[in-house]
């Protein structure tokens, strides 16, 4: 898993962007992304589970979770585009640091 981190942007609201991506089915796929603010975080999580039976979108406190049952749809929606990769490694233009975990 790679954790990508942006710089603090101070206008109009102080926030710091982040993304967690991992290798899956030959692609880099986003697990979680969002913004950290001084008051908390705004987080979106993407989950592939072909056996999941509940609501496809859950709204939790400070987090939205999207569930995908179809692998092709999951990969098309959550895989990083070639423009967000540098030599095959996730590197969106806003990222200034990364951490391996």
C-alpha positions as CSV (number, residue, x, y, z in Angstrom):
1,X,0.0,0.0,0.0
2,X,1.2,3.5,-0.8
3,X,-0.1,6.5,1.1
4,X,0.2,9.7,-0.9
5,X,0.1,13.0,0.8
6,X,-0.4,16.5,-0.6
7,X,0.7,19.8,0.9
8,X,-1.5,22.0,3.1
9,X,-3.5,24.3,1.0
10,X,-4.5,27.3,3.1
11,X,-7.2,28.9,0.9
12,X,-10.1,29.0,0.9
13,X,-10.2,26.4,3.7
14,X,-7.0,24.8,5.1
15,X,-6.9,21.2,3.9
16,X,-4.4,18.5,3.1
17,X,-5.2,15.9,0.4
18,X,-4.4,12.2,0.8
19,X,-4.9,8.9,-1.0
20,X,-4.2,5.2,-0.2
21,X,-3.6,3.0,-3.2
22,X,-2.6,-0.6,-3.6
23,X,-1.9,-3.1,-6.4
24,X,-4.8,-5.2,-7.5
25,X,-5.4,-7.1,-10.7
26,X,-2.4,-5.4,-12.4
27,X,-3.6,-1.9,-11.6
28,X,-3.1,0.6,-8.8
29,X,-6.4,1.0,-7.1
30,X,-7.6,3.7,-4.7
31,X,-8.7,2.3,-1.4
32,X,-9.3,5.6,0.3
33,X,-9.0,9.3,-0.5
34,X,-9.9,12.6,1.0
35,X,-8.9,15.7,2.8
36,X,-7.6,16.4,6.3
37,X,-8.7,19.7,7.8
38,X,-8.0,21.3,11.1
39,X,-11.4,20.2,12.2
40,X,-11.3,16.6,11.1
41,X,-11.3,14.6,7.8
42,X,-13.5,14.1,4.8
43,X,-12.9,10.5,3.6
44,X,-14.1,8.4,0.8
45,X,-13.5,4.6,0.8
46,X,-13.9,2.2,-2.1
47,X,-14.6,-1.5,-1.4
48,X,-14.8,-4.4,-3.8
49,X,-16.9,-7.3,-2.4
50,X,-18.8,-9.4,-4.9
51,X,-20.9,-11.0,-2.1
52,X,-21.9,-7.7,-0.4
53,X,-25.7,-7.5,0.0
54,X,-26.2,-4.1,1.7
55,X,-26.5,-0.6,0.4
56,X,-23.9,0.3,-2.2
57,X,-23.3,3.7,-0.6
58,X,-23.0,4.2,3.1
59,X,-22.8,7.7,4.7
60,X,-20.9,7.5,7.9
61,X,-19.7,10.3,10.2
62,X,-16.9,12.0,8.2
63,X,-16.7,9.1,5.6
64,X,-18.6,7.9,2.6
65,X,-18.1,4.2,1.6
66,X,-18.8,3.0,-1.9
67,X,-19.2,-0.8,-2.4
68,X,-18.7,-2.5,-5.8
69,X,-20.0,-6.0,-6.6
70,X,-18.8,-5.9,-10.2
71,X,-15.0,-6.2,-10.7
72,X,-14.9,-4.4,-14.1
73,X,-16.9,-1.5,-12.7
74,X,-14.7,-1.4,-9.6
75,X,-11.5,-1.3,-11.7
76,X,-12.9,1.3,-14.1
77,X,-14.0,3.6,-11.2
78,X,-11.1,3.1,-8.8
79,X,-7.9,2.4,-10.7
80,X,-5.5,5.2,-11.2
81,X,-5.2,6.5,-14.8
82,X,-1.9,6.4,-16.6
83,X,-1.6,10.2,-16.1
84,X,-1.5,9.6,-12.3
85,X,1.4,7.2,-12.6
86,X,5.1,7.9,-12.9
87,X,7.1,4.9,-14.2
88,X,4.3,2.6,-13.0
89,X,4.1,4.1,-9.5
90,X,1.2,6.3,-8.2
91,X,2.1,9.9,-8.5
92,X,-0.9,12.2,-9.0
93,X,0.1,15.8,-9.6
94,X,-1.0,17.1,-6.2
95,X,1.1,14.5,-4.2
96,X,4.3,15.9,-2.6
97,X,5.2,12.8,-0.5
98,X,4.5,9.1,-0.2
99,X,4.8,6.5,2.5
100,X,4.9,2.7,2.0
101,X,3.0,0.5,4.3
